[in-house]
Amino acid sequence: MMVRRRLVLATAGGTLAFGAIPRKPHAKTLDALPDILEAVSPPVNPPDGVFVSQDGVSHRLAEFKGRGMVVNLWATWCAPCVAEMPSLDALSKALAPYDIAVLPVSSDRGGADTVRAWYNAHNISALPVLLDPKGALAQAFGARGIPTTVIVGRSGKVVARAEGAADWGAPAAQALIRTLTAS
């Protein structure tokens, strides 16, 4: 049984809480979003869903076990998704030295060319082109909409998830992801 609760992280300067945000086409800083990131307690195994890389090769999340993962379900036509992609790009750059993979999995049906063109038009350089055109991975995760972000710890277990756009590039978000994925 998966129980969700608000995730509260005690920090040296106080408490950092995350929460629900209105669905707007712009991302807000995580500090201003109480309740957006919910802990998954107890942590659970991610689904055994398949996604495809830009070269057409199928992959499973199990291939990344032992690394932290930030799995973001998104699409180029989704305004809140578009708003948060630059911050996911920044997050990917910031977390690379910590062996944490940021995996943006697009549900665009236009394929890799559509996502690659969108990345080029928006100066996204640190994110891989990953596809879930039939929404199978999103369905396996039980995503109620996009963007949905799932945090997977090094143990291979889902430890937290968020629904809605956020500023994942904020220093507080980067620190929290490092902490969450350490398990």
C-alpha positions in Angstrom: 0.0 0.0 0.0 1.4 3.4 -1.0 0.8 6.2 1.5 1.5 9.7 0.5 2.4 12.5 2.9 3.7 15.9 2.6 7.5 15.9 2.4 9.2 18.2 4.8 13.0 18.5 4.9 14.6 19.9 7.9 17.5 22.2 6.8 20.0 24.2 8.7 18.0 27.4 8.2 14.6 26.0 9.0 12.1 23.8 7.3 11.6 23.5 3.6 8.1 22.3 2.6 6.7 21.6 -0.8 3.1 21.8 -2.1 0.5 22.0 -4.7 0.6 24.7 -7.3 -2.0 26.1 -9.7 -1.7 24.9 -13.3 -0.1 27.9 -14.9 2.2 28.1 -17.9 5.1 29.3 -15.8 7.1 27.4 -13.3 7.5 28.8 -9.8 10.4 28.3 -7.4 10.1 25.2 -5.4 10.4 27.3 -2.2 7.1 28.8 -3.0 5.3 25.5 -3.7 4.3 23.9 -0.4 3.0 20.3 -1.0 4.0 19.8 -4.6 6.5 17.1 -3.8 5.0 14.2 -1.9 6.9 11.5 -0.2 6.0 7.9 -1.2 6.0 6.0 2.1 7.0 3.3 2.1 9.1 3.7 -1.1 7.9 1.4 -3.9 9.3 -0.2 -6.9 8.8 1.8 -10.1 6.8 0.2 -12.9 8.6 -1.9 -15.4 7.6 0.4 -18.2 9.5 0.9 -21.4 10.6 4.1 -23.0 12.5 4.7 -26.2 15.7 6.8 -26.8 16.1 9.0 -29.9 17.8 6.2 -31.7 14.8 3.9 -31.3 16.3 1.7 -28.6 14.0 0.5 -25.9 15.0 1.1 -22.3 13.7 0.2 -18.8 14.1 2.2 -15.6 15.8 -0.9 -14.1 18.8 -0.1 -16.3 19.4 2.9 -14.1 19.3 1.1 -10.7 22.1 2.2 -8.5 21.8 5.8 -9.8 19.4 8.4 -8.6 16.7 9.3 -11.1 14.4 12.2 -11.8 11.8 10.9 -14.3 9.8 13.7 -15.8 6.7 12.9 -17.9 6.1 15.8 -20.3 5.2 16.9 -23.8 6.2 19.8 -26.1 2.5 20.9 -26.4 2.0 21.1 -22.6 2.5 24.8 -21.4 3.4 23.9 -17.8 5.9 21.3 -19.1 7.4 23.8 -21.4 7.8 26.2 -18.5 9.7 23.8 -16.4 12.0 22.3 -19.1 14.8 24.9 -18.8 14.9 24.2 -15.0 15.1 20.4 -15.7 18.0 21.2 -18.1 19.8 23.1 -15.3 19.0 20.3 -12.8 20.6 17.7 -15.1 23.7 19.8 -15.4 23.9 20.3 -11.6 23.3 16.7 -10.7 25.5 15.0 -13.3 28.5 15.0 -11.0 26.4 13.2 -8.4 25.4 10.4 -10.8 21.8 11.3 -10.8 20.0 10.9 -14.2 17.3 13.4 -15.2 15.1 11.5 -17.6 12.5 13.6 -19.4 10.2 11.2 -21.2 8.0 12.9 -23.8 4.6 11.7 -24.8 4.9 13.6 -28.2 3.7 11.4 -31.0 5.9 13.2 -33.5 8.8 11.3 -32.3 12.5 12.2 -31.7 12.5 14.8 -34.4 9.8 16.8 -32.7 11.5 16.7 -29.3 15.0 17.4 -30.8 13.7 20.4 -32.7 11.9 21.7 -29.6 15.2 21.3 -27.5 17.1 23.2 -30.2 14.6 26.0 -30.3 14.7 26.3 -26.5 18.4 25.9 -25.9 18.0 22.6 -24.0 21.4 20.9 -24.1 21.8 18.6 -21.1 18.7 16.4 -21.5 18.4 13.2 -23.5 15.6 12.8 -26.0 13.4 10.0 -24.6 9.9 9.0 -25.8 6.7 7.4 -24.5 4.4 8.2 -27.5 1.6 5.8 -26.4 1.8 7.0 -22.8 2.5 3.5 -21.5 5.1 4.7 -18.9 2.9 7.5 -17.8 0.0 5.1 -17.4 2.2 2.6 -15.5 3.2 5.4 -13.1 -0.4 6.3 -12.6 0.2 9.9 -13.8 -3.0 11.9 -13.7 -1.6 14.5 -16.0 1.6 16.1 -17.1 4.0 17.3 -16.1 4.5 14.5 -13.5 7.9 14.0 -11.9 9.0 10.9 -10.1 12.1 10.7 -7.9 13.8 7.3 -7.7 16.5 6.7 -5.1 19.7 4.7 -5.7 17.9 1.7 -4.1 15.7 1.7 -7.2 12.6 2.7 -5.2 10.2 5.6 -5.9 10.7 7.9 -2.9 8.7 11.0 -4.0 6.6 12.4 -6.8 5.2 15.8 -8.0 2.4 16.7 -10.2 2.6 20.1 -11.9 5.4 22.4 -13.0 8.2 23.5 -10.7 11.6 25.2 -10.8 13.8 22.2 -10.5 16.9 24.3 -11.1 16.6 26.2 -7.9 19.4 25.4 -5.4 16.9 24.2 -2.8 15.4 21.8 -5.3 18.9 20.5 -6.3 19.8 19.9 -2.7 16.6 18.1 -2.0 16.9 15.8 -5.0 20.4 14.9 -3.9 19.1 14.0 -0.5 16.1 12.1 -1.8 18.1 10.0 -4.3 20.7 9.0 -1.7 18.4 6.3 -0.4 
